[in-house]
Amino acid sequence: MELILNTEEQEFLQDILEQRHRELLKEISHTDSREFKQDLRKKEMLLDSILSRLRRTAIQELRA
C-alpha cells in the first residue's frame, strides 16, 4: 500500500502519531496488568516504527 500526502498532511499525521506515542508511553508506565502492558508495548513499538519511516521519508524529501 502506498499513501501519498502533501507536506501539510504529512506534518499533521506526524504530529498526531507523536502525540499518541507520548500517551502510550504514559499509559504503559501507569499500567499494572502485565498482559495489558505487553499489548501496549507492542502498539508502542509499531507506532515507533511507523513514525521512524515517516520521519525518514520527510528528511529524504527535504534533501531532494
Buried (B, 14 or more C-beta within 10 A) or exposed (E): EEEEBEEEEBEEBBEEBBEBBEEBBEBBEEBEEEEEBEEBBEBBEEBBEBBEEBBEEBEEEEEE
